[in-house]
Amino acid sequence: MNQLPNEKELAELVEIARIAAEKAKIMYETADNIATKWEKKLAEKQTEKEKQGA
């Protein structure tokens, strides 16, 4: 039977998980900002094309 981690190991694992979650949140926010920026640019380009075509 495998042995459960002691309190020190468990605390280290919790800290690793906390850091990973924080980094994932930062990556998500960065990706979301990039997507929002490109969606805005695409919408502007489509609006320009509609104005030129009309």
Sequence and secondary structure as in RCSB ss.txt:
>XXXX:A:sequence
MNQLPNEKELAELVEIARIAAEKAKIMYETADNIATKWEKKLAEKQTEKEKQGA
>XXXX:A:secstr
      HHHHHHHHHHHHHHHHHHHHHHHHHHHHHHHHHHHHHHHHHHHHHHH 
